[in-house]
Amino acid sequence: MIEKRTTQRYRVFKGGTIRFESSGITCTVRNISANGAAIELDATVTLPQSFTLAIARDNFVRNCRTVWRSERRIGLAFVQ
């Protein structure tokens, strides 16, 4: 497999929250880099085009967009 990422990703196992409008969905952050992350959800859900990923333990908040998706795993790109 050819690596297409421009920055190194780090494997993690952290609880996170996807926030949009007035909703929040818990997720597990499986890997993270300076440009994005991969998250895993407990169930298949429909997400808006853009949303916020928060990791409360790290005081981490980033605006995101989905770049790929499998059944319960989603690849995110952080947007400025």
Secondary structure, 3 states (H helix, E strand, C coil): CCCCCCCCCEEEEEEEEEEECCEEEEEEEEEECCCEEEEECCCCCCCCCEEEEEEHHHCEEEEEEEEEECCCEEEEEEEC
